[in-house]
């Protein structure tokens, strides 16, 4: 797994699919190549001072490091945007939220059947 470092990659991921969770927001985008999954981390200054932002970032990095290989797919870019709640939530809950967010991102959206709604 590689890290995202270029601003253009972060902006491209922002245009992709989003899956909010209580401690973070996950953004995902499918790339044109079949390279390894790339992950970027960002925490805005609204979260707190530098110490708090770095603590959030470290928790997010550790979640991704401990994640099994399966949920993150080849050829995708992921960006985790940290929220202040990530400091207070139990680490196990954050990991479960990440797995659920990845499932939501990769779940195919089914087109709605207008006939079903009218019944």
Phi and psi restraints in degrees (range 20) as a CNS / XPLOR table:
assign (resid 1 and name C) (resid 2 and name N)
       (resid 2 and name CA) (resid 2 and name C) 1.0 -108.4 20.0 2
assign (resid 2 and name N) (resid 2 and name CA)
       (resid 2 and name C) (resid 3 and name N) 1.0 166.7 20.0 2
assign (resid 2 and name C) (resid 3 and name N)
       (resid 3 and name CA) (resid 3 and name C) 1.0 -101.3 20.0 2
assign (resid 3 and name N) (resid 3 and name CA)
       (resid 3 and name C) (resid 4 and name N) 1.0 144.5 20.0 2
assign (resid 3 and name C) (resid 4 and name N)
       (resid 4 and name CA) (resid 4 and name C) 1.0 -83.7 20.0 2
assign (resid 4 and name N) (resid 4 and name CA)
       (resid 4 and name C) (resid 5 and name N) 1.0 134.8 20.0 2
assign (resid 4 and name C) (resid 5 and name N)
       (resid 5 and name CA) (resid 5 and name C) 1.0 -132.2 20.0 2
assign (resid 5 and name N) (resid 5 and name CA)
       (resid 5 and name C) (resid 6 and name N) 1.0 -23.2 20.0 2
assign (resid 5 and name C) (resid 6 and name N)
       (resid 6 and name CA) (resid 6 and name C) 1.0 -85.9 20.0 2
assign (resid 6 and name N) (resid 6 and name CA)
       (resid 6 and name C) (resid 7 and name N) 1.0 137.5 20.0 2
assign (resid 6 and name C) (resid 7 and name N)
       (resid 7 and name CA) (resid 7 and name C) 1.0 -58.8 20.0 2
assign (resid 7 and name N) (resid 7 and name CA)
       (resid 7 and name C) (resid 8 and name N) 1.0 -37.8 20.0 2
assign (resid 7 and name C) (resid 8 and name N)
       (resid 8 and name CA) (resid 8 and name C) 1.0 -60.6 20.0 2
assign (resid 8 and name N) (resid 8 and name CA)
       (resid 8 and name C) (resid 9 and name N) 1.0 -36.2 20.0 2
assign (resid 8 and name C) (resid 9 and name N)
       (resid 9 and name CA) (resid 9 and name C) 1.0 -68.4 20.0 2
assign (resid 9 and name N) (resid 9 and name CA)
       (resid 9 and name C) (resid 10 and name N) 1.0 -38.5 20.0 2
assign (resid 9 and name C) (resid 10 and name N)
       (resid 10 and name CA) (resid 10 and name C) 1.0 -65.3 20.0 2
assign (resid 10 and name N) (resid 10 and name CA)
       (resid 10 and name C) (resid 11 and name N) 1.0 -42.5 20.0 2
assign (resid 10 and name C) (resid 11 and name N)
       (resid 11 and name CA) (resid 11 and name C) 1.0 -65.8 20.0 2
assign (resid 11 and name N) (resid 11 and name CA)
       (resid 11 and name C) (resid 12 and name N) 1.0 -38.1 20.0 2
assign (resid 11 and name C) (resid 12 and name N)
       (resid 12 and name CA) (resid 12 and name C) 1.0 -64.7 20.0 2
assign (resid 12 and name N) (resid 12 and name CA)
       (resid 12 and name C) (resid 13 and name N) 1.0 -40.5 20.0 2
assign (resid 12 and name C) (resid 13 and name N)
       (resid 13 and name CA) (resid 13 and name C) 1.0 -66.9 20.0 2
assign (resid 13 and name N) (resid 13 and name CA)
       (resid 13 and name C) (resid 14 and name N) 1.0 -31.8 20.0 2
assign (resid 13 and name C) (resid 14 and name N)
       (resid 14 and name CA) (resid 14 and name C) 1.0 -64.8 20.0 2
assign (resid 14 and name N) (resid 14 and name CA)
       (resid 14 and name C) (resid 15 and name N) 1.0 -25.8 20.0 2
assign (resid 14 and name C) (resid 15 and name N)
       (resid 15 and name CA) (resid 15 and name C) 1.0 -82.7 20.0 2
assign (resid 15 and name N) (resid 15 and name CA)
       (resid 15 and name C) (resid 16 and name N) 1.0 -6.4 20.0 2
assign (resid 15 and name C) (resid 16 and name N)
       (resid 16 and name CA) (resid 16 and name C) 1.0 -86.7 20.0 2
assign (resid 16 and name N) (resid 16 and name CA)
       (resid 16 and name C) (resid 17 and name N) 1.0 -154.9 20.0 2
assign (resid 16 and name C) (resid 17 and name N)
       (resid 17 and name CA) (resid 17 and name C) 1.0 -78.5 20.0 2
assign (resid 17 and name N) (resid 17 and name CA)
       (resid 17 and name C) (resid 18 and name N) 1.0 142.1 20.0 2
assign (resid 17 and name C) (resid 18 and name N)
       (resid 18 and name CA) (resid 18 and name C) 1.0 -119.8 20.0 2
assign (resid 18 and name N) (resid 18 and name CA)
       (resid 18 and name C) (resid 19 and name N) 1.0 143.0 20.0 2
assign (resid 18 and name C) (resid 19 and name N)
       (resid 19 and name CA) (resid 19 and name C) 1.0 -136.2 20.0 2
assign (resid 19 and name N) (resid 19 and name CA)
       (resid 19 and name C) (resid 20 and name N) 1.0 99.6 20.0 2
assign (resid 19 and name C) (resid 20 and name N)
       (resid 20 and name CA) (resid 20 and name C) 1.0 -74.9 20.0 2
assign (resid 20 and name N) (resid 20 and name CA)
       (resid 20 and name C) (resid 21 and name N) 1.0 146.6 20.0 2
assign (resid 20 and name C) (resid 21 and name N)
       (resid 21 and name CA) (resid 21 and name C) 1.0 -135.3 20.0 2
assign (resid 21 and name N) (resid 21 and name CA)
       (resid 21 and name C) (resid 22 and name N) 1.0 175.3 20.0 2
assign (resid 21 and name C) (resid 22 and name N)
       (resid 22 and name CA) (resid 22 and name C) 1.0 -68.9 20.0 2
assign (resid 22 and name N) (resid 22 and name CA)
       (resid 22 and name C) (resid 23 and name N) 1.0 -33.4 20.0 2
assign (resid 22 and name C) (resid 23 and name N)
       (resid 23 and name CA) (resid 23 and name C) 1.0 -103.5 20.0 2
assign (resid 23 and name N) (resid 23 and name CA)
       (resid 23 and name C) (resid 24 and name N) 1.0 -6.8 20.0 2
assign (resid 23 and name C) (resid 24 and name N)
       (resid 24 and name CA) (resid 24 and name C) 1.0 -165.1 20.0 2
assign (resid 24 and name N) (resid 24 and name CA)
       (resid 24 and name C) (resid 25 and name N) 1.0 170.6 20.0 2
assign (resid 24 and name C) (resid 25 and name N)
       (resid 25 and name CA) (resid 25 and name C) 1.0 -120.7 20.0 2
assign (resid 25 and name N) (resid 25 and name CA)
       (resid 25 and name C) (resid 26 and name N) 1.0 131.0 20.0 2
assign (resid 25 and name C) (resid 26 and name N)
       (resid 26 and name CA) (resid 26 and name C) 1.0 -102.1 20.0 2
assign (resid 26 and name N) (resid 26 and name CA)
       (resid 26 and name C) (resid 27 and name N) 1.0 128.5 20.0 2
assign (resid 26 and name C) (resid 27 and name N)
       (resid 27 and name CA) (resid 27 and name C) 1.0 -115.9 20.0 2
assign (resid 27 and name N) (resid 27 and name CA)
       (resid 27 and name C) (resid 28 and name N) 1.0 140.0 20.0 2
assign (resid 27 and name C) (resid 28 and name N)
       (resid 28 and name CA) (resid 28 and name C) 1.0 -138.4 20.0 2
assign (resid 28 and name N) (resid 28 and name CA)
       (resid 28 and name C) (resid 29 and name N) 1.0 146.5 20.0 2
assign (resid 28 and name C) (resid 29 and name N)
       (resid 29 and name CA) (resid 29 and name C) 1.0 -146.0 20.0 2
assign (resid 29 and name N) (resid 29 and name CA)
       (resid 29 and name C) (resid 30 and name N) 1.0 135.1 20.0 2
assign (resid 29 and name C) (resid 30 and name N)
       (resid 30 and name CA) (resid 30 and name C) 1.0 -82.5 20.0 2
assign (resid 30 and name N) (resid 30 and name CA)
       (resid 30 and name C) (resid 31 and name N) 1.0 129.9 20.0 2
assign (resid 30 and name C) (resid 31 and name N)
       (resid 31 and name CA) (resid 31 and name C) 1.0 -89.8 20.0 2
assign (resid 31 and name N) (resid 31 and name CA)
       (resid 31 and name C) (resid 32 and name N) 1.0 170.9 20.0 2
assign (resid 31 and name C) (resid 32 and name N)
       (resid 32 and name CA) (resid 32 and name C) 1.0 -80.5 20.0 2
assign (resid 32 and name N) (resid 32 and name CA)
       (resid 32 and name C) (resid 33 and name N) 1.0 -22.3 20.0 2
assign (resid 32 and name C) (resid 33 and name N)
       (resid 33 and name CA) (resid 33 and name C) 1.0 -97.1 20.0 2
assign (resid 33 and name N) (resid 33 and name CA)
       (resid 33 and name C) (resid 34 and name N) 1.0 176.3 20.0 2
assign (resid 33 and name C) (resid 34 and name N)
       (resid 34 and name CA) (resid 34 and name C) 1.0 -112.9 20.0 2
assign (resid 34 and name N) (resid 34 and name CA)
       (resid 34 and name C) (resid 35 and name N) 1.0 35.1 20.0 2
assign (resid 34 and name C) (resid 35 and name N)
       (resid 35 and name CA) (resid 35 and name C) 1.0 -73.5 20.0 2
assign (resid 35 and name N) (resid 35 and name CA)
       (resid 35 and name C) (resid 36 and name N) 1.0 176.9 20.0 2
assign (resid 35 and name C) (resid 36 and name N)
       (resid 36 and name CA) (resid 36 and name C) 1.0 -65.4 20.0 2
assign (resid 36 and name N) (resid 36 and name CA)
       (resid 36 and name C) (resid 37 and name N) 1.0 159.6 20.0 2
assign (resid 36 and name C) (resid 37 and name N)
       (resid 37 and name CA) (resid 37 and name C) 1.0 -62.5 20.0 2
assign (resid 37 and name N) (resid 37 and name CA)
       (resid 37 and name C) (resid 38 and name N) 1.0 141.1 20.0 2
assign (resid 37 and name C) (resid 38 and name N)
       (resid 38 and name CA) (resid 38 and name C) 1.0 -119.4 20.0 2
assign (resid 38 and name N) (resid 38 and name CA)
       (resid 38 and name C) (resid 39 and name N) 1.0 141.3 20.0 2
assign (resid 38 and name C) (resid 39 and name N)
       (resid 39 and name CA) (resid 39 and name C) 1.0 -128.3 20.0 2
assign (resid 39 and name N) (resid 39 and name CA)
       (resid 39 and name C) (resid 40 and name N) 1.0 136.5 20.0 2
assign (resid 39 and name C) (resid 40 and name N)
       (resid 40 and name CA) (resid 40 and name C) 1.0 -124.0 20.0 2
assign (resid 40 and name N) (resid 40 and name CA)
       (resid 40 and name C) (resid 41 and name N) 1.0 152.9 20.0 2
assign (resid 40 and name C) (resid 41 and name N)
       (resid 41 and name CA) (resid 41 and name C) 1.0 -128.2 20.0 2
assign (resid 41 and name N) (resid 41 and name CA)
       (resid 41 and name C) (resid 42 and name N) 1.0 138.0 20.0 2
assign (resid 41 and name C) (resid 42 and name N)
       (resid 42 and name CA) (resid 42 and name C) 1.0 -146.9 20.0 2
assign (resid 42 and name N) (resid 42 and name CA)
       (resid 42 and name C) (resid 43 and name N) 1.0 144.2 20.0 2
assign (resid 42 and name C) (resid 43 and name N)
       (resid 43 and name CA) (resid 43 and name C) 1.0 -140.2 20.0 2
assign (resid 43 and name N) (resid 43 and name CA)
       (resid 43 and name C) (resid 44 and name N) 1.0 122.5 20.0 2
assign (resid 43 and name C) (resid 44 and name N)
       (resid 44 and name CA) (resid 44 and name C) 1.0 -78.9 20.0 2
assign (resid 44 and name N) (resid 44 and name CA)
       (resid 44 and name C) (resid 45 and name N) 1.0 164.7 20.0 2
assign (resid 44 and name C) (resid 45 and name N)
       (resid 45 and name CA) (resid 45 and name C) 1.0 -69.2 20.0 2
assign (resid 45 and name N) (resid 45 and name CA)
       (resid 45 and name C) (resid 46 and name N) 1.0 -14.7 20.0 2
assign (resid 45 and name C) (resid 46 and name N)
       (resid 46 and name CA) (resid 46 and name C) 1.0 -63.6 20.0 2
assign (resid 46 and name N) (resid 46 and name CA)
       (resid 46 and name C) (resid 47 and name N) 1.0 -24.3 20.0 2
assign (resid 46 and name C) (resid 47 and name N)
       (resid 47 and name CA) (resid 47 and name C) 1.0 -67.9 20.0 2
assign (resid 47 and name N) (resid 47 and name CA)
       (resid 47 and name C) (resid 48 and name N) 1.0 -35.5 20.0 2
assign (resid 47 and name C) (resid 48 and name N)
       (resid 48 and name CA) (resid 48 and name C) 1.0 157.5 20.0 2
assign (resid 48 and name N) (resid 48 and name CA)
       (resid 48 and name C) (resid 49 and name N) 1.0 -163.3 20.0 2
assign (resid 48 and name C) (resid 49 and name N)
       (resid 49 and name CA) (resid 49 and name C) 1.0 -76.3 20.0 2
assign (resid 49 and name N) (resid 49 and name CA)
       (resid 49 and name C) (resid 50 and name N) 1.0 -179.1 20.0 2
assign (resid 49 and name C) (resid 50 and name N)
       (resid 50 and name CA) (resid 50 and name C) 1.0 -60.6 20.0 2
assign (resid 50 and name N) (resid 50 and name CA)
       (resid 50 and name C) (resid 51 and name N) 1.0 -37.7 20.0 2
assign (resid 50 and name C) (resid 51 and name N)
       (resid 51 and name CA) (resid 51 and name C) 1.0 -63.1 20.0 2
assign (resid 51 and name N) (resid 51 and name CA)
       (resid 51 and name C) (resid 52 and name N) 1.0 -46.0 20.0 2
assign (resid 51 and name C) (resid 52 and name N)
       (resid 52 and name CA) (resid 52 and name C) 1.0 -67.5 20.0 2
assign (resid 52 and name N) (resid 52 and name CA)
       (resid 52 and name C) (resid 53 and name N) 1.0 -41.7 20.0 2
assign (resid 52 and name C) (resid 53 and name N)
       (resid 53 and name CA) (resid 53 and name C) 1.0 -62.2 20.0 2
assign (resid 53 and name N) (resid 53 and name CA)
       (resid 53 and name C) (resid 54 and name N) 1.0 -40.6 20.0 2
assign (resid 53 and name C) (resid 54 and name N)
       (resid 54 and name CA) (resid 54 and name C) 1.0 -67.6 20.0 2
assign (resid 54 and name N) (resid 54 and name CA)
       (resid 54 and name C) (resid 55 and name N) 1.0 -35.6 20.0 2
assign (resid 54 and name C) (resid 55 and name N)
       (resid 55 and name CA) (resid 55 and name C) 1.0 -63.6 20.0 2
assign (resid 55 and name N) (resid 55 and name CA)
       (resid 55 and name C) (resid 56 and name N) 1.0 -43.0 20.0 2
assign (resid 55 and name C) (resid 56 and name N)
       (resid 56 and name CA) (resid 56 and name C) 1.0 -62.0 20.0 2
assign (resid 56 and name N) (resid 56 and name CA)
       (resid 56 and name C) (resid 57 and name N) 1.0 -46.4 20.0 2
assign (resid 56 and name C) (resid 57 and name N)
       (resid 57 and name CA) (resid 57 and name C) 1.0 -61.4 20.0 2
assign (resid 57 and name N) (resid 57 and name CA)
       (resid 57 and name C) (resid 58 and name N) 1.0 -40.8 20.0 2
assign (resid 57 and name C) (resid 58 and name N)
       (resid 58 and name CA) (resid 58 and name C) 1.0 -64.9 20.0 2
assign (resid 58 and name N) (resid 58 and name CA)
       (resid 58 and name C) (resid 59 and name N) 1.0 -38.7 20.0 2
assign (resid 58 and name C) (resid 59 and name N)
       (resid 59 and name CA) (resid 59 and name C) 1.0 -64.9 20.0 2
assign (resid 59 and name N) (resid 59 and name CA)
       (resid 59 and name C) (resid 60 and name N) 1.0 -41.4 20.0 2
assign (resid 59 and name C) (resid 60 and name N)
       (resid 60 and name CA) (resid 60 and name C) 1.0 -64.6 20.0 2
assign (resid 60 and name N) (resid 60 and name CA)
       (resid 60 and name C) (resid 61 and name N) 1.0 -43.8 20.0 2
assign (resid 60 and name C) (resid 61 and name N)
       (resid 61 and name CA) (resid 61 and name C) 1.0 -62.2 20.0 2
assign (resid 61 and name N) (resid 61 and name CA)
       (resid 61 and name C) (resid 62 and name N) 1.0 -40.7 20.0 2
assign (resid 61 and name C) (resid 62 and name N)
       (resid 62 and name CA) (resid 62 and name C) 1.0 -67.0 20.0 2
assign (resid 62 and name N) (resid 62 and name CA)
       (resid 62 and name C) (resid 63 and name N) 1.0 -36.8 20.0 2
assign (resid 62 and name C) (resid 63 and name N)
       (resid 63 and name CA) (resid 63 and name C) 1.0 -58.2 20.0 2
assign (resid 63 and name N) (resid 63 and name CA)
       (resid 63 and name C) (resid 64 and name N) 1.0 -46.7 20.0 2
assign (resid 63 and name C) (resid 64 and name N)
       (resid 64 and name CA) (resid 64 and name C) 1.0 -67.9 20.0 2
assign (resid 64 and name N) (resid 64 and name CA)
       (resid 64 and name C) (resid 65 and name N) 1.0 -38.2 20.0 2
assign (resid 64 and name C) (resid 65 and name N)
       (resid 65 and name CA) (resid 65 and name C) 1.0 -63.2 20.0 2
assign (resid 65 and name N) (resid 65 and name CA)
       (resid 65 and name C) (resid 66 and name N) 1.0 -38.6 20.0 2
assign (resid 65 and name C) (resid 66 and name N)
       (resid 66 and name CA) (resid 66 and name C) 1.0 -83.1 20.0 2
assign (resid 66 and name N) (resid 66 and name CA)
       (resid 66 and name C) (resid 67 and name N) 1.0 -9.4 20.0 2
assign (resid 66 and name C) (resid 67 and name N)
       (resid 67 and name CA) (resid 67 and name C) 1.0 -68.6 20.0 2
assign (resid 67 and name N) (resid 67 and name CA)
       (resid 67 and name C) (resid 68 and name N) 1.0 136.3 20.0 2
assign (resid 67 and name C) (resid 68 and name N)
       (resid 68 and name CA) (resid 68 and name C) 1.0 -61.4 20.0 2
assign (resid 68 and name N) (resid 68 and name CA)
       (resid 68 and name C) (resid 69 and name N) 1.0 158.9 20.0 2
assign (resid 68 and name C) (resid 69 and name N)
       (resid 69 and name CA) (resid 69 and name C) 1.0 -65.3 20.0 2
assign (resid 69 and name N) (resid 69 and name CA)
       (resid 69 and name C) (resid 70 and name N) 1.0 -30.7 20.0 2
assign (resid 69 and name C) (resid 70 and name N)
       (resid 70 and name CA) (resid 70 and name C) 1.0 -56.3 20.0 2
assign (resid 70 and name N) (resid 70 and name CA)
       (resid 70 and name C) (resid 71 and name N) 1.0 -49.5 20.0 2
assign (resid 70 and name C) (resid 71 and name N)
       (resid 71 and name CA) (resid 71 and name C) 1.0 -64.2 20.0 2
assign (resid 71 and name N) (resid 71 and name CA)
       (resid 71 and name C) (resid 72 and name N) 1.0 -35.0 20.0 2
assign (resid 71 and name C) (resid 72 and name N)
       (resid 72 and name CA) (resid 72 and name C) 1.0 -87.3 20.0 2
assign (resid 72 and name N) (resid 72 and name CA)
       (resid 72 and name C) (resid 73 and name N) 1.0 124.9 20.0 2
assign (resid 72 and name C) (resid 73 and name N)
       (resid 73 and name CA) (resid 73 and name C) 1.0 -98.0 20.0 2
assign (resid 73 and name N) (resid 73 and name CA)
       (resid 73 and name C) (resid 74 and name N) 1.0 152.2 20.0 2
assign (resid 73 and name C) (resid 74 and name N)
       (resid 74 and name CA) (resid 74 and name C) 1.0 -64.5 20.0 2
assign (resid 74 and name N) (resid 74 and name CA)
       (resid 74 and name C) (resid 75 and name N) 1.0 140.3 20.0 2
assign (resid 74 and name C) (resid 75 and name N)
       (resid 75 and name CA) (resid 75 and name C) 1.0 84.8 20.0 2
assign (resid 75 and name N) (resid 75 and name CA)
       (resid 75 and name C) (resid 76 and name N) 1.0 13.9 20.0 2
assign (resid 75 and name C) (resid 76 and name N)
       (resid 76 and name CA) (resid 76 and name C) 1.0 -118.9 20.0 2
assign (resid 76 and name N) (resid 76 and name CA)
       (resid 76 and name C) (resid 77 and name N) 1.0 148.9 20.0 2
assign (resid 76 and name C) (resid 77 and name N)
       (resid 77 and name CA) (resid 77 and name C) 1.0 -108.9 20.0 2
assign (resid 77 and name N) (resid 77 and name CA)
       (resid 77 and name C) (resid 78 and name N) 1.0 136.7 20.0 2
assign (resid 77 and name C) (resid 78 and name N)
       (resid 78 and name CA) (resid 78 and name C) 1.0 -125.3 20.0 2
assign (resid 78 and name N) (resid 78 and name CA)
       (resid 78 and name C) (resid 79 and name N) 1.0 140.6 20.0 2
assign (resid 78 and name C) (resid 79 and name N)
       (resid 79 and name CA) (resid 79 and name C) 1.0 -127.1 20.0 2
assign (resid 79 and name N) (resid 79 and name CA)
       (resid 79 and name C) (resid 80 and name N) 1.0 128.3 20.0 2
assign (resid 79 and name C) (resid 80 and name N)
       (resid 80 and name CA) (resid 80 and name C) 1.0 -105.8 20.0 2
assign (resid 80 and name N) (resid 80 and name CA)
       (resid 80 and name C) (resid 81 and name N) 1.0 120.6 20.0 2
assign (resid 80 and name C) (resid 81 and name N)
       (resid 81 and name CA) (resid 81 and name C) 1.0 -103.5 20.0 2
assign (resid 81 and name N) (resid 81 and name CA)
       (resid 81 and name C) (resid 82 and name N) 1.0 113.1 20.0 2
assign (resid 81 and name C) (resid 82 and name N)
       (resid 82 and name CA) (resid 82 and name C) 1.0 -73.9 20.0 2
assign (resid 82 and name N) (resid 82 and name CA)
       (resid 82 and name C) (resid 83 and name N) 1.0 143.8 20.0 2
assign (resid 82 and name C) (resid 83 and name N)
       (resid 83 and name CA) (resid 83 and name C) 1.0 -115.3 20.0 2
assign (resid 83 and name N) (resid 83 and name CA)
       (resid 83 and name C) (resid 84 and name N) 1.0 161.5 20.0 2
assign (resid 83 and name C) (resid 84 and name N)
       (resid 84 and name CA) (resid 84 and name C) 1.0 -60.8 20.0 2
assign (resid 84 and name N) (resid 84 and name CA)
       (resid 84 and name C) (resid 85 and name N) 1.0 -32.0 20.0 2
assign (resid 84 and name C) (resid 85 and name N)
       (resid 85 and name CA) (resid 85 and name C) 1.0 -62.1 20.0 2
assign (resid 85 and name N) (resid 85 and name CA)
       (resid 85 and name C) (resid 86 and name N) 1.0 -19.7 20.0 2
assign (resid 85 and name C) (resid 86 and name N)
       (resid 86 and name CA) (resid 86 and name C) 1.0 -63.7 20.0 2
assign (resid 86 and name N) (resid 86 and name CA)
       (resid 86 and name C) (resid 87 and name N) 1.0 -21.2 20.0 2
assign (resid 86 and name C) (resid 87 and name N)
       (resid 87 and name CA) (resid 87 and name C) 1.0 -75.2 20.0 2
assign (resid 87 and name N) (resid 87 and name CA)
       (resid 87 and name C) (resid 88 and name N) 1.0 -33.3 20.0 2
assign (resid 87 and name C) (resid 88 and name N)
       (resid 88 and name CA) (resid 88 and name C) 1.0 -94.7 20.0 2
assign (resid 88 and name N) (resid 88 and name CA)
       (resid 88 and name C) (resid 89 and name N) 1.0 -24.4 20.0 2
assign (resid 88 and name C) (resid 89 and name N)
       (resid 89 and name CA) (resid 89 and name C) 1.0 -72.2 20.0 2
assign (resid 89 and name N) (resid 89 and name CA)
       (resid 89 and name C) (resid 90 and name N) 1.0 146.3 20.0 2
assign (resid 89 and name C) (resid 90 and name N)
       (resid 90 and name CA) (resid 90 and name C) 1.0 -62.9 20.0 2
assign (resid 90 and name N) (resid 90 and name CA)
       (resid 90 and name C) (resid 91 and name N) 1.0 145.1 20.0 2
assign (resid 90 and name C) (resid 91 and name N)
       (resid 91 and name CA) (resid 91 and name C) 1.0 -62.0 20.0 2
assign (resid 91 and name N) (resid 91 and name CA)
       (resid 91 and name C) (resid 92 and name N) 1.0 -37.0 20.0 2
assign (resid 91 and name C) (resid 92 and name N)
       (resid 92 and name CA) (resid 92 and name C) 1.0 -61.2 20.0 2
assign (resid 92 and name N) (resid 92 and name CA)
       (resid 92 and name C) (resid 93 and name N) 1.0 -38.4 20.0 2
assign (resid 92 and name C) (resid 93 and name N)
       (resid 93 and name CA) (resid 93 and name C) 1.0 -65.9 20.0 2
assign (resid 93 and name N) (resid 93 and name CA)
       (resid 93 and name C) (resid 94 and name N) 1.0 -41.3 20.0 2
assign (resid 93 and name C) (resid 94 and name N)
       (resid 94 and name CA) (resid 94 and name C) 1.0 -60.1 20.0 2
assign (resid 94 and name N) (resid 94 and name CA)
       (resid 94 and name C) (resid 95 and name N) 1.0 -43.3 20.0 2
assign (resid 94 and name C) (resid 95 and name N)
       (resid 95 and name CA) (resid 95 and name C) 1.0 -64.2 20.0 2
assign (resid 95 and name N) (resid 95 and name CA)
       (resid 95 and name C) (resid 96 and name N) 1.0 -41.3 20.0 2
assign (resid 95 and name C) (resid 96 and name N)
       (resid 96 and name CA) (resid 96 and name C) 1.0 -65.2 20.0 2
assign (resid 96 and name N) (resid 96 and name CA)
       (resid 96 and name C) (resid 97 and name N) 1.0 -39.3 20.0 2
assign (resid 96 and name C) (resid 97 and name N)
       (resid 97 and name CA) (resid 97 and name C) 1.0 -63.5 20.0 2
assign (resid 97 and name N) (resid 97 and name CA)
       (resid 97 and name C) (resid 98 and name N) 1.0 -37.4 20.0 2
assign (resid 97 and name C) (resid 98 and name N)
       (resid 98 and name CA) (resid 98 and name C) 1.0 -65.5 20.0 2
assign (resid 98 and name N) (resid 98 and name CA)
       (resid 98 and name C) (resid 99 and name N) 1.0 -43.8 20.0 2
assign (resid 98 and name C) (resid 99 and name N)
       (resid 99 and name CA) (resid 99 and name C) 1.0 -61.9 20.0 2
assign (resid 99 and name N) (resid 99 and name CA)
       (resid 99 and name C) (resid 100 and name N) 1.0 -43.0 20.0 2
assign (resid 99 and name C) (resid 100 and name N)
       (resid 100 and name CA) (resid 100 and name C) 1.0 -65.9 20.0 2
assign (resid 100 and name N) (resid 100 and name CA)
       (resid 100 and name C) (resid 101 and name N) 1.0 -39.7 20.0 2
assign (resid 100 and name C) (resid 101 and name N)
       (resid 101 and name CA) (resid 101 and name C) 1.0 -65.6 20.0 2
assign (resid 101 and name N) (resid 101 and name CA)
       (resid 101 and name C) (resid 102 and name N) 1.0 -39.3 20.0 2
assign (resid 101 and name C) (resid 102 and name N)
       (resid 102 and name CA) (resid 102 and name C) 1.0 -64.5 20.0 2
assign (resid 102 and name N) (resid 102 and name CA)
       (resid 102 and name C) (resid 103 and name N) 1.0 -39.1 20.0 2
assign (resid 102 and name C) (resid 103 and name N)
       (resid 103 and name CA) (resid 103 and name C) 1.0 -63.7 20.0 2
assign (resid 103 and name N) (resid 103 and name CA)
       (resid 103 and name C) (resid 104 and name N) 1.0 -41.1 20.0 2
assign (resid 103 and name C) (resid 104 and name N)
       (resid 104 and name CA) (resid 104 and name C) 1.0 -64.7 20.0 2
assign (resid 104 and name N) (resid 104 and name CA)
       (resid 104 and name C) (resid 105 and name N) 1.0 -38.6 20.0 2
assign (resid 104 and name C) (resid 105 and name N)
       (resid 105 and name CA) (resid 105 and name C) 1.0 -66.1 20.0 2
assign (resid 105 and name N) (resid 105 and name CA)
       (resid 105 and name C) (resid 106 and name N) 1.0 -39.9 20.0 2
assign (resid 105 and name C) (resid 106 and name N)
       (resid 106 and name CA) (resid 106 and name C) 1.0 -89.8 20.0 2
assign (resid 106 and name N) (resid 106 and name CA)
       (resid 106 and name C) (resid 107 and name N) 1.0 -9.8 20.0 2
assign (resid 106 and name C) (resid 107 and name N)
       (resid 107 and name CA) (resid 107 and name C) 1.0 -69.3 20.0 2
assign (resid 107 and name N) (resid 107 and name CA)
       (resid 107 and name C) (resid 108 and name N) 1.0 128.9 20.0 2
assign (resid 107 and name C) (resid 108 and name N)
       (resid 108 and name CA) (resid 108 and name C) 1.0 -69.6 20.0 2
assign (resid 108 and name N) (resid 108 and name CA)
       (resid 108 and name C) (resid 109 and name N) 1.0 136.4 20.0 2
assign (resid 108 and name C) (resid 109 and name N)
       (resid 109 and name CA) (resid 109 and name C) 1.0 -82.1 20.0 2
assign (resid 109 and name N) (resid 109 and name CA)
       (resid 109 and name C) (resid 110 and name N) 1.0 127.5 20.0 2
assign (resid 109 and name C) (resid 110 and name N)
       (resid 110 and name CA) (resid 110 and name C) 1.0 -88.2 20.0 2
assign (resid 110 and name N) (resid 110 and name CA)
       (resid 110 and name C) (resid 111 and name N) 1.0 136.8 20.0 2
assign (resid 110 and name C) (resid 111 and name N)
       (resid 111 and name CA) (resid 111 and name C) 1.0 -68.0 20.0 2
assign (resid 111 and name N) (resid 111 and name CA)
       (resid 111 and name C) (resid 112 and name N) 1.0 141.7 20.0 2
assign (resid 111 and name C) (resid 112 and name N)
       (resid 112 and name CA) (resid 112 and name C) 1.0 -73.7 20.0 2
assign (resid 112 and name N) (resid 112 and name CA)
       (resid 112 and name C) (resid 113 and name N) 1.0 142.4 20.0 2
assign (resid 112 and name C) (resid 113 and name N)
       (resid 113 and name CA) (resid 113 and name C) 1.0 -96.5 20.0 2
assign (resid 113 and name N) (resid 113 and name CA)
       (resid 113 and name C) (resid 114 and name N) 1.0 114.0 20.0 2
assign (resid 113 and name C) (resid 114 and name N)
       (resid 114 and name CA) (resid 114 and name C) 1.0 -64.3 20.0 2
assign (resid 114 and name N) (resid 114 and name CA)
       (resid 114 and name C) (resid 115 and name N) 1.0 -25.1 20.0 2
assign (resid 114 and name C) (resid 115 and name N)
       (resid 115 and name CA) (resid 115 and name C) 1.0 -68.0 20.0 2
assign (resid 115 and name N) (resid 115 and name CA)
       (resid 115 and name C) (resid 116 and name N) 1.0 -34.0 20.0 2
assign (resid 115 and name C) (resid 116 and name N)
       (resid 116 and name CA) (resid 116 and name C) 1.0 -67.5 20.0 2
assign (resid 116 and name N) (resid 116 and name CA)
       (resid 116 and name C) (resid 117 and name N) 1.0 -36.4 20.0 2
assign (resid 116 and name C) (resid 117 and name N)
       (resid 117 and name CA) (resid 117 and name C) 1.0 -70.5 20.0 2
assign (resid 117 and name N) (resid 117 and name CA)
       (resid 117 and name C) (resid 118 and name N) 1.0 -30.9 20.0 2
assign (resid 117 and name C) (resid 118 and name N)
       (resid 118 and name CA) (resid 118 and name C) 1.0 -77.9 20.0 2
assign (resid 118 and name N) (resid 118 and name CA)
       (resid 118 and name C) (resid 119 and name N) 1.0 -11.8 20.0 2
